[in-house]
């Protein structure tokens, strides 16, 4: 390997674990549905529950874990909690997935 490509290879190796974990998170169908729904705008738990066709309890568990993992973030406004994708790079990745598969 040439010395010019070593920084790139090192960066790839350092990021493999993070990217692998992110892809594992995206591998669950409900998580992917949630993120696809959040791509363009933030949504409430009720909206996400209806969209995914799961119980509010199950949705809260999904969102709690995704929030802990840094995949989504939230804000409270009056009685509602709004969720959004936490990282613009993830929105770009989801956009690429949508373009290829949808």
C-alpha positions as CSV (number, residue, x, y, z in Angstrom):
1,X,0.0,0.0,0.0
2,X,1.4,3.4,-0.9
3,X,1.9,6.0,1.8
4,X,-0.7,8.3,0.2
5,X,-3.4,5.8,0.7
6,X,-2.4,4.9,4.3
7,X,-4.4,7.7,6.0
8,X,-7.5,6.6,4.0
9,X,-7.1,3.0,4.9
10,X,-6.5,3.9,8.6
11,X,-9.7,6.0,8.6
12,X,-11.7,3.1,7.0
13,X,-10.4,0.7,9.7
14,X,-11.2,3.1,12.5
15,X,-14.7,3.7,11.2
16,X,-15.6,0.0,10.4
17,X,-17.0,-0.7,13.9
18,X,-19.1,2.4,13.9
19,X,-20.5,1.8,10.4
20,X,-21.1,-1.9,11.2
21,X,-23.1,-1.0,14.3
22,X,-25.1,1.6,12.4
23,X,-25.9,-0.9,9.6
24,X,-27.0,-3.5,12.3
25,X,-29.4,-0.8,13.6
26,X,-30.8,-0.2,10.2
27,X,-31.3,-4.0,9.6
28,X,-34.5,-4.2,11.6
29,X,-37.6,-3.6,9.4
30,X,-39.4,-1.4,12.0
31,X,-36.3,0.7,12.6
32,X,-35.9,1.2,8.9
33,X,-39.5,2.2,8.6
34,X,-39.2,4.7,11.4
35,X,-36.1,6.3,9.9
36,X,-37.7,6.5,6.4
37,X,-40.6,8.3,8.0
38,X,-38.3,10.7,9.8
39,X,-36.1,11.4,6.7
40,X,-38.0,14.5,5.6
41,X,-39.4,15.9,8.9
42,X,-39.8,15.2,12.5
43,X,-42.8,13.1,13.7
44,X,-44.7,12.3,16.8
45,X,-44.9,8.8,18.4
46,X,-48.6,8.6,17.3
47,X,-47.7,9.3,13.7
48,X,-44.9,6.8,13.7
49,X,-47.1,4.2,15.5
50,X,-49.8,4.5,12.8
51,X,-47.2,4.5,10.0
52,X,-45.4,1.3,11.2
53,X,-48.6,-0.5,12.4
54,X,-47.2,-1.4,15.8
55,X,-48.4,-0.6,19.4
56,X,-47.4,2.6,21.1
57,X,-45.6,0.6,23.7
58,X,-43.5,-1.2,21.1
59,X,-42.8,2.1,19.3
60,X,-41.6,3.7,22.6
61,X,-39.2,0.8,23.1
62,X,-37.8,1.2,19.5
63,X,-37.5,5.0,19.9
64,X,-35.9,4.7,23.3
65,X,-33.2,2.4,22.1
66,X,-32.6,4.4,18.9
67,X,-32.3,7.5,21.0
68,X,-29.8,5.8,23.3
69,X,-27.8,4.8,20.2
70,X,-27.8,8.3,18.9
71,X,-29.8,7.5,15.8
72,X,-32.8,9.7,16.6
73,X,-33.2,12.7,18.8
74,X,-36.3,14.3,20.3
75,X,-37.8,17.5,21.5
76,X,-40.9,18.1,23.6
77,X,-43.5,20.7,22.6
78,X,-46.5,20.9,25.0
79,X,-48.0,17.4,25.2
80,X,-46.1,16.0,22.2
81,X,-42.6,14.6,21.7
82,X,-41.2,15.0,18.2
83,X,-38.5,12.7,16.9
84,X,-36.1,13.3,14.1
85,X,-33.0,11.7,12.6
86,X,-30.0,12.7,14.7
87,X,-27.3,12.9,12.0
88,X,-27.4,14.4,8.6
89,X,-25.1,11.7,7.3
90,X,-27.7,9.1,8.2
91,X,-30.3,11.1,6.2
92,X,-27.9,10.9,3.2
93,X,-27.5,7.2,3.7
94,X,-31.2,6.6,3.9
95,X,-31.6,8.8,0.8
96,X,-29.2,6.6,-1.1
97,X,-31.0,3.4,0.1
98,X,-34.3,4.9,-1.0
99,X,-32.9,5.9,-4.4
100,X,-31.5,2.4,-5.1
101,X,-34.4,0.3,-3.7
102,X,-37.5,2.4,-4.0
